[in-house]
Amino acid sequence: MTSLDKSDAAVEPLPGGPRRGRVRRRRAGVPLPLLVPALIGLAFLLLPLVALLVRAPWRSLPDQLTSTEVWQSLQLSLVCATAATAVSLVIGVPLAWLLARTDFPGRGLVRALVTLPLVLPPVVGGVALLMALGRNGVVGQWLDSWFGITLPFTTAGVVVAEAFVAMPFLVISVEGTLRAADPRYEEAATTLGASRFTAFRRVTLPLIAPGIAAGSVLAWARALGEFGATITFAGNFPGRTQTMPLAVYLALQSDPAAAIALSLVLLAVSIAVLAGLRDRWMTTS
């Protein structure tokens, strides 16, 4: 080994075994052409959040958050986001299983369509929901004439809009966990006489529970922060469809302090989601 090799590596004994070589590379310095833009990028992402904290009305924050309008928006947002997550769980987990465990023609296209709301502008998603589920929509006209169900500009419409944009997060998370899980456990259960659904319920679900939990948290956070599809499909009616993002937009025009207070709540929720998912990200990285 040359002197250069000796300076770049070190041999350390491994515990519980014979003396083996383990290479410990020395950290090189960061080149200035990379360090400067990296710091600029970090400042670009953090500066708006810091400014929000600096300009926050901390003294009047309790009064802002306990006002009737703000509390209605908070309560409606929490209820609708939770309902949208429940809808995503009921129909999203089976969809993820279908994509991960079955082989059918056009599966790649179906997967692309499922993830389309991730990149689709939310306003376009709201317009699409109107064309599909509005009173004159492709399906909505039959819902209205047959069952008297009208979704646009209602609280149920908020749930539908949030589920539309949030469910892909759940499907992606659960599908990835299913692909990582060993399918031989399910096969063993079916050879012992269990049906496919029983094997899914008794074997698969416990195996993928962490992925379902992570996907649910992501879907809930996405639903809580949804704006474009909600205002387009459900409108902005206080107490009925005005969620926190919509209340922020409305308050910014007349009461900036209330807008900042609501923004802080959404920021706190986002930080809590990141903190809750940190252990999962660390184990999968």
C-alpha positions as CSV (number, residue, x, y, z in Angstrom):
1,M,0.0,0.0,0.0
2,T,1.4,3.4,-1.0
3,S,1.6,6.4,1.3
4,L,-1.4,7.9,-0.5
5,D,-3.5,4.7,0.2
6,K,-2.5,4.8,3.8
7,S,-3.7,8.3,4.2
8,D,-7.0,7.7,2.6
9,A,-8.0,4.5,4.5
10,A,-7.6,3.1,8.0
11,V,-7.9,-0.5,9.2
12,E,-10.1,-1.1,12.3
13,P,-10.9,-4.3,14.0
14,L,-14.4,-5.5,13.9
15,P,-16.0,-6.6,17.2
16,G,-16.7,-10.3,17.8
17,G,-14.5,-11.7,15.1
18,P,-11.0,-11.8,13.6
19,R,-9.2,-8.7,12.7
20,R,-10.5,-7.6,9.4
21,G,-10.0,-4.5,7.3
22,R,-12.6,-1.9,7.2
23,V,-12.1,1.1,5.0
24,R,-12.8,4.4,6.6
25,R,-12.6,7.1,3.9
26,R,-11.5,10.5,4.9
27,R,-14.1,13.2,4.1
28,A,-13.0,15.5,1.4
29,G,-13.5,19.2,1.5
30,V,-16.6,20.7,-0.3
31,P,-15.6,22.5,-3.5
32,L,-16.5,26.2,-3.4
33,P,-18.4,26.1,-6.7
34,L,-20.7,23.6,-5.1
35,L,-20.9,25.0,-1.6
36,V,-22.0,28.5,-2.6
37,P,-25.0,27.5,-4.7
38,A,-25.9,24.8,-2.1
39,L,-26.0,27.5,0.6
40,I,-28.0,29.8,-1.7
41,G,-30.5,27.0,-2.3
42,L,-30.8,26.3,1.5
43,A,-31.4,30.0,2.2
44,F,-34.0,30.2,-0.7
45,L,-36.0,27.4,0.9
46,L,-35.7,28.5,4.6
47,L,-35.9,32.3,4.3
48,P,-39.7,32.4,3.6
49,L,-40.3,30.1,6.6
50,V,-38.1,32.2,8.8
51,A,-39.9,35.3,7.6
52,L,-43.2,33.7,8.5
53,L,-42.0,33.1,12.1
54,V,-40.5,36.6,12.4
55,R,-43.7,38.3,11.3
56,A,-46.0,36.0,13.3
57,P,-48.3,37.9,15.7
58,W,-47.2,35.8,18.7
59,R,-49.0,38.0,21.3
60,S,-52.3,37.9,19.5
61,L,-51.9,34.3,18.2
62,P,-54.2,32.7,20.8
63,D,-57.0,35.2,20.0
64,Q,-56.5,34.6,16.3
65,L,-56.7,30.8,16.6
66,T,-59.7,30.9,18.9
67,S,-61.8,33.2,16.8
68,T,-65.0,31.8,15.3
69,E,-64.0,32.0,11.7
70,V,-60.6,30.5,12.2
71,W,-61.9,27.7,14.5
72,Q,-64.5,26.8,11.9
73,S,-61.9,26.5,9.2
74,L,-59.6,24.5,11.5
75,Q,-62.4,22.1,12.5
76,L,-63.6,21.7,8.9
77,S,-60.1,21.1,7.6
78,L,-59.4,18.4,10.2
79,V,-62.7,16.6,9.6
80,C,-62.4,16.7,5.8
81,A,-58.8,15.7,5.8
82,T,-59.5,12.7,8.1
83,A,-62.5,11.7,6.0
84,A,-60.5,12.0,2.7
85,T,-57.8,9.8,4.3
86,A,-60.4,7.2,5.3
87,V,-61.7,7.2,1.7
88,S,-58.2,6.8,0.4
89,L,-57.6,3.9,2.7
90,V,-60.7,2.0,1.7
91,I,-60.1,2.3,-2.1
92,G,-56.4,3.0,-2.2
93,V,-55.0,0.0,-0.4
94,P,-56.8,-2.5,-2.7
95,L,-55.6,-0.5,-5.7
96,A,-52.0,-0.6,-4.4
97,W,-52.4,-4.4,-3.9
98,L,-53.7,-4.8,-7.5
99,L,-50.8,-2.9,-8.9
100,A,-48.2,-4.7,-6.8
101,R,-49.4,-8.3,-6.7
102,T,-51.2,-8.8,-10.1
103,D,-50.1,-8.8,-13.7
104,F,-52.6,-7.5,-16.2
105,P,-52.3,-5.8,-19.6
106,G,-51.8,-2.1,-19.3
107,R,-50.6,-2.1,-15.7
108,G,-47.9,0.5,-16.4
109,L,-50.5,2.8,-17.9
110,V,-52.8,2.3,-14.9
111,R,-50.0,3.1,-12.6
112,A,-49.2,6.3,-14.5
113,L,-52.9,7.3,-14.4
114,V,-53.0,6.7,-10.7
115,T,-50.0,8.9,-10.1
116,L,-51.3,11.6,-12.5
117,P,-52.8,13.8,-9.7
118,L,-49.4,14.2,-8.2
119,V,-48.3,16.3,-11.2
120,L,-51.6,17.6,-12.4
121,P,-52.3,21.2,-11.5
122,P,-54.9,21.2,-8.6
123,V,-57.1,23.6,-10.4
124,V,-57.2,21.3,-13.5
125,G,-58.1,18.5,-11.1
126,G,-61.0,20.6,-9.7
127,V,-62.3,21.3,-13.3
128,A,-62.0,17.6,-14.1
129,L,-64.0,16.8,-11.0
130,L,-66.7,19.3,-12.0
131,M,-66.9,17.7,-15.5
132,A,-67.3,14.3,-13.9
133,L,-69.3,14.8,-10.7
134,G,-71.0,18.2,-11.3
135,R,-74.7,18.4,-11.8
136,N,-74.2,18.2,-15.5
137,G,-71.2,16.0,-15.3
138,V,-70.7,12.6,-16.9
139,V,-71.5,10.8,-13.6
140,G,-72.9,13.7,-11.6
141,Q,-76.0,14.1,-13.6
142,W,-77.0,10.6,-12.8
143,L,-76.2,11.0,-9.2
144,D,-78.4,14.0,-9.1
145,S,-81.4,12.6,-11.0
146,W,-81.3,9.1,-9.5
147,F,-80.2,9.6,-5.9
148,G,-80.5,13.4,-5.4
149,I,-76.8,13.6,-4.6
150,T,-75.0,16.8,-5.4
151,L,-71.3,17.0,-4.6
152,P,-70.1,20.4,-5.8
153,F,-70.0,23.3,-3.3
154,T,-70.7,21.0,-0.4
155,T,-68.7,19.6,2.5
156,A,-68.8,16.2,0.8
157,G,-67.3,17.9,-2.3
158,V,-64.4,19.0,-0.2
159,V,-63.7,15.4,0.9
160,V,-63.9,14.2,-2.7
161,A,-61.5,16.9,-3.9
162,E,-59.0,16.2,-1.1
163,A,-59.2,12.5,-1.7
164,F,-58.6,12.9,-5.4
165,V,-55.3,14.7,-4.8
166,A,-54.2,12.8,-1.7
167,M,-54.8,9.2,-2.5
168,P,-51.9,8.8,-4.9
169,F,-49.5,9.4,-2.0
170,L,-51.1,6.5,-0.1
171,V,-51.1,4.2,-3.2
172,I,-47.4,4.8,-3.9
173,S,-46.4,4.2,-0.3
174,V,-48.4,1.0,0.1
175,E,-47.4,-0.3,-3.4
176,G,-43.7,0.2,-2.5
177,T,-44.2,-1.6,0.8
178,L,-46.0,-4.5,-0.9
179,R,-43.2,-4.9,-3.5
180,A,-40.7,-5.1,-0.7
181,A,-42.7,-7.6,1.3
182,D,-42.0,-11.3,0.6
183,P,-45.1,-12.8,-1.2
184,R,-44.2,-16.3,0.0
185,Y,-46.0,-15.7,3.2
186,E,-49.2,-15.1,1.3
187,E,-48.5,-18.2,-0.8
188,A,-47.9,-20.3,2.3
189,A,-51.2,-19.1,3.8
190,T,-53.1,-20.0,0.6
191,T,-51.5,-23.5,0.5
192,L,-52.8,-24.0,4.1
193,G,-56.4,-23.4,2.9
194,A,-56.8,-19.7,3.4
195,S,-58.5,-17.7,0.7
196,R,-56.8,-14.9,-1.1
197,F,-58.8,-12.3,0.9
198,T,-58.1,-14.1,4.2
199,A,-54.4,-14.2,3.4
200,F,-54.4,-10.5,2.6
201,R,-56.3,-9.6,5.8
202,R,-54.4,-11.9,8.2
203,V,-50.9,-12.0,6.6
204,T,-50.4,-9.1,4.2
205,L,-51.9,-6.3,6.1
206,P,-49.8,-6.8,9.3
207,L,-46.7,-7.0,7.0
208,I,-47.4,-3.7,5.3
209,A,-48.9,-1.8,8.3
210,P,-45.9,0.6,8.5
211,G,-46.3,1.5,4.8
212,I,-50.0,2.0,5.3
213,A,-49.4,4.3,8.3
214,A,-46.8,6.3,6.4
215,G,-49.0,6.7,3.3
216,S,-51.9,7.7,5.5
217,V,-50.0,10.4,7.2
218,L,-48.8,11.7,3.8
219,A,-52.3,11.6,2.4
220,W,-53.7,13.3,5.4
221,A,-51.2,16.1,5.3
222,R,-51.7,16.6,1.6
223,A,-55.5,16.7,2.0
224,L,-55.1,19.2,4.8
225,G,-53.2,21.6,2.6
226,E,-55.2,21.2,-0.6
227,F,-56.4,24.4,-2.2
228,G,-56.8,24.5,-5.9
229,A,-59.1,21.5,-6.4
230,T,-61.1,22.4,-3.3
231,I,-61.9,26.0,-4.3
232,T,-62.7,24.9,-7.9
233,F,-64.9,22.0,-7.1
234,A,-66.3,22.9,-3.6
235,G,-66.1,26.6,-3.5
236,N,-65.2,28.8,-0.5
237,F,-68.2,29.0,1.8
238,P,-67.4,29.7,5.5
239,G,-68.5,26.9,7.8
240,R,-69.3,24.6,4.8
241,T,-66.4,24.4,2.4
242,Q,-63.8,26.9,3.7
243,T,-60.8,24.9,4.8
244,M,-57.6,26.4,6.3
245,P,-55.8,27.0,2.9
246,L,-58.9,28.8,1.6
247,A,-59.2,30.8,4.9
248,V,-55.5,31.8,4.5
249,Y,-56.2,33.1,1.0
250,L,-59.3,35.0,2.1
251,A,-57.7,36.4,5.3
252,L,-54.6,37.6,3.5
253,Q,-56.8,40.2,1.7
254,S,-58.4,41.6,4.8
255,D,-56.6,40.3,8.0
256,P,-53.0,39.4,7.4
257,A,-52.5,38.5,11.0
258,A,-55.1,35.8,10.8
259,A,-53.6,34.6,7.6
260,I,-50.2,34.2,9.3
261,A,-51.8,32.4,12.2
262,L,-53.4,29.9,10.0
263,S,-50.2,29.5,8.0
264,L,-48.3,28.7,11.2
265,V,-50.8,26.0,12.0
266,L,-50.2,24.4,8.6
267,L,-46.5,24.8,9.0
268,A,-46.6,23.1,12.4
269,V,-48.6,20.2,10.9
270,S,-46.1,19.8,8.1
271,I,-43.2,19.7,10.5
272,A,-45.0,17.1,12.6
273,V,-45.5,14.9,9.5
274,L,-41.9,15.1,8.6
275,A,-40.9,14.3,12.2
276,G,-43.3,11.4,12.3
277,L,-42.0,9.9,9.0
278,R,-38.3,10.5,9.8
279,D,-37.7,7.0,11.3
280,R,-39.3,5.3,8.2
281,W,-37.2,7.4,5.8
282,M,-34.1,6.5,7.8
283,T,-34.8,2.8,7.6
284,T,-35.5,2.9,3.9
285,S,-32.5,5.0,2.9
